[in-house]
Amino acid sequence: MINSFELKNFGPIRQLACPTASHINLIIGGNGTGKTILLKALYTAMRTLEDYKRGNEPRSASEILSEKLYWTFEVDKIGDLVRKGADAPLFFQLTFKENLFSYEFGKDTNRTINHLENQVSPRESNSIFLPPKEILSLQSLILQSREQSKTFGFDDTYLDLARALRYFPTRGRNYAEFAQSRTSLKDIINGKIEYDRSSEIWQFKKGNQQFSIGVTAEGIKKISILDTLLENRYLDPDSIIFIDEPEAALHPTAISKFLDIVAMLAEKGIQFFMASHSYFVIKKLFLIAQKKDDLSISILSADEETWNTANLKEGLPDNPIIDESIRLYKEEVRLALE
């Protein structure tokens, strides 16, 4: 797992330190506080560690990271990621299996990172980023835009996911750890999404019926993406999954069941980082934390420029999202009693 991380002057994030990351890590806060940027910062670091020395990859870790930052954040130069008005460089650091990976650069940096330290061994497992919007219906467009046209529009989180979905299941037994999770995912959508190689399109199959991807509910497609990545073995028990707005396009009942599956996969080894605006997500993970003694769930909450960390086993922390939800509940009770 990622054990800890720290960011300074990274976009809107002035300073953030998480000394102990958990199996599941929830990031909450208002708009503009940097939740998605934090997810992408962690993701680009892990993808750098996974591409470095894989196969015949000739690039240095610094070269891989520079390209990953450029295409993930889609900036003119990576120096644009440095916090506006900061008098110090951007700094990023994480420990993975207790080994250090860190880098820093200033606002004038174009595409070359000169200060990078890596003590992490080459990694075989894959990380993946699941954005709020499903991409099955956009997969061919994303691949064409990036692989042929090489233009901004779909950042590397979308491209990496589109490529991962191109992997087809191979023969042989899949990871036993995923069997129950995949069964539960199929139960949520009451069907399965498959890629038709002859027509080169995704289809939703429910019993003997088939539906085109264009008329399939977005929530079904979103859940099917995770199931596909488990099925084609792009993910394994040592993978890390980053999810931006897990609640997007899902009915509350589906959200609850989906988070139960997240907890199930976390118990099997996968580490999760999720950013959310939803009190429903916070409350569900709090209840999971109370029920499962062996599963740690951390919450990182942003209040303007201040970041705080807490463990959900110890209760819900103070945060504007939680405070507003409690205020509305109290108002509802007051109106009911009048």
Summary of the structure (lengths in Angstrom):
residues: 338
radius of gyration: 20.4
end to end distance: 51.6
largest distance: 71.6
contacts: 1054
relative contact order: 0.16
helix: 41%
strand: 25%
